[in-house]
Amino acid sequence: MTKHASSFLWLLALAGMFVLGAVSMGSGFIDELLQHREDIVFLSQQHMMLVALSGGLAILIGIPLGIWLSRPRQRRLAEGLMQVLNIGTTIPTLAVLALSMSLLGIGSRPAIFALCIATLLPIVRNTYTGLVGVPAYLKEAADGMGMSARQILLRVELPNALFVIFAGIRTALTINVGTVPLAFLIGGGGLGELIFTGIDLNEMSMLLAGAIPTALLAVLVDIGVAGIAMVVISKGVDPLRAAR
């Protein structure tokens, strides 16, 4: 399990404890949360829009880049480029957001750019790892059948690497959902508005009105991507289903 995935599980566990605490405090506390229901709905839509745009952009960049790096001629560049991309995850997200704001101003554009950079590495690395890990005998057999390099990529390598690629996408998007609240600090919107305003005003109900939906959205995104993976990935190359 990666450091980011472990951290996110802690976030979910903390949110779960908040939910249990809210329930144990009775319906009065639930009523306070429901006072923010209009804000929750509106800001959740903003939140998911940021996730969709930044995550979609990361996928559109990350998968082709991972494919390109997995080609034999480019593999010597792979680790160096991975280290460059790793900057987006090792530098604090607030610093990446601040840099984006200095380049692009405030609003959703710098937030989308920063979130894309912060979530790009898992997609690129897993795409590269999945393709490089395809057994050589499968590619040799395809080559012996007269397939071109493009046909081998599309019909042999990618189908066998999809499980690993989707694992990277799931990791990237769950990190993305948990990071989006920081976009509020540069005018990007999202549920961070409730979280940080609740912190400033010392209002626990407002803070939880942002934190709980964020955790729930992360779970829903993870379940959604897992469902897509089950449809797209062949059972024969999915170790979770093939073992059953």
N, C-alpha and C positions, 0 to 999 in steps of 0.2 A: 504494500500500500504506500502511495506517495505521501510526502509531507503535507501537500495541499489537501489530499483526500482525507487524511487523518484529522487535519485541522477542521475540515468541514463537518466531519462526523461529530466532533466536539461541539460545533455550532448547533447542529441538529439536536444533540443531547441537551444542550443548554436551553434551546427553544422548547423542547419537550418538558423540561422541568418548569419553565415559565408557564406552559399551558396547564400542567398539573397544579401549580401553585394558584393560578387564576381560578381554576375550578374549585379548589379547596376553599378559596376565600368567598365563595358563594356567588349568587346571581348578581349582586350589586356590582361586582367587579366586571362581570360579563357585560352588564348594561353600559358601563363606562367604555368598554371596548367598542360596543355597538354604536356608540355616539359618533365614532369616526368611520362608520361603514361607507359613507359616500366618498370620503377621502381614500379609504382603502381600495375601493373599486377603481376610482380614477387613477390613483398612483400605481396600482397593480398593473393597469393597462400600460402606463408609461414604462414601468419596470420591465414588463415582458417585451415591449417594443425595443428597448435598449438591448435586452438579451438577444432578441431575434436578429437585430441589425448587426451588433458586434459579433455575436456567435456565428451568424451566417457568413459574415465577412471573413472571420477567422477560418471557417471551414473552406470557403472558396479559395483562400490563399494557402492554407496549411496542407490540404490534400495534394494539390498539384505540386507544391514545393517538396513535400515528402516523396512523391513519385519521382520527381526530377533527381533528388539526392540519392535515391535508391538505384539509379542506373549505374552500371559499372564504371563509366568514365567520371562520374561525379562523386563517387563514394569517398574519395580522399578529401573532399570538401565538407563532407557531412558533419563530422564532429566539430570542426571549427565554426560552422554556421549554427549548429545546435548551441554552442556556447554563447554566440551572439544573441540568439533568441532567448537564451536563459536569463539574459539581463532583464527581460520583461517580468520575470518571476522573482528574481533575487532582489531587485530594487523595490523598496516599499511602494505599494500601489498608489499611495498619496503622492509620492514623488513623480511617478509616471503621469498621474493626473495633472500635477502642477506643470510638468513639462509640456503636456498636451495643451493646457490652458495658455501657456506662454506662446505657443505656436499658432493655435487656432482660435484663441479667445475663450469665451465662456458659452455654455449651452450643451446641446446634445452631441454636436460634432466632435469636440475634443473628448467627451466621455466615451463615445463609440470607438474612437481611435485608441484611446488608452486601454479600454476593456479588450479590444481586439488583440493588442500587443500582449496584454497580461495573460490571455488564454490561448495564445497561438502555439506555444511549445508542445503541450501534450498531443495536439493533433499532428503536428509535423513529425515529432519523434515516433509516435505510434504508427503513423503511415509508413515511415521509413523502416522501422523495426519489423512491422508486419510483412512488408514486401521482401526485405532482405532475408527474413526467416522462412520464406517459402522453400520447401525442399528442392534441392538442385535436380533430383531425378525427375520431378514433375516438369520442370522447364526443359530438361534434356529430352524427355519423351515428346513434349510438344514441338520442340525444334526438329526432332526426327520425323514427326508427322508432316513437316513442311510449313508449320505456322511461321508467320512473320513476327518480328519483335513486338509489334503493336498488338497482334492477336494473342501472343503469349501473355502480355500485360493484362489485356482485357478479359481473356477467357481462363487464364490459369492463375496468374499472380494476384490480381485484385480479389477474385472470389475467395481465394484461400487466406487473404490478409484481412478480410472484412471484419472478422471478430476483433482483432487487435485494433483496427482503425476505429471501430465503434466504441471500444473501451476508451480510447483517447478522446473521442467526441463527448462521451458521457462525463468524463473527468473535467474536460474543459468547460462544458456548459454548466455543471454544478458549481464550479469555481466562479464562473461568470455571474450566476444568479446571486451568489453570496457576496460578490464584490460590487455589484451595481449600486447598493445603497451609498457607496462613497461618491458616486456621480453627483449626488445632491450638492456636494461641497463646491462644485464648479458649475452649478446651474443646470445639471443634466436631468434633474427630476428623479422620479422613482420613489420607492418606499423609504429611502433614506431621509426624505423630508420629515416623515413621522418619527423615525428613529432619533435623528439628531435634534429635532425640535423638542421631542420628549426629554432628551438628555438635558438640553439647555433649560427647559422649564421645570425639570425635576418631576415630570408627570409620567409615572410608570405605565399607566394605561395607554398613553399615546406612543410611548416607546414600544410596548408590546404589540400595539396595533400595526406597527411596521415590521417588527422582528418576526412575529408569528407567520404572517403571510409570506414573508421572504423565505422562511424555512419550508413552508408548505409548497411554494412555487418551485423550490429546488427539488423537492421530492417528486412533484408532478413532472417536472422536466426530465428527471432521471428515469422515471417510469415510462414516459412517452418515448424517449430515445431507445430504451430497452425494448419497448414494444415494436418500434420500427425495425430494430436490429433482428428481432425474431422473424419478422416477415421477409427481410432482405437477405439475411444470412442463411445459406443452405445448412440443413441439419447436420450434414456430414462433416462440415468444417467448424461447427459450433461445439466446443468441448463440453459446455454446460448441458446441451441437449443430447449429444451423441452418447454421453455416459449413462443416460437414463435407460 
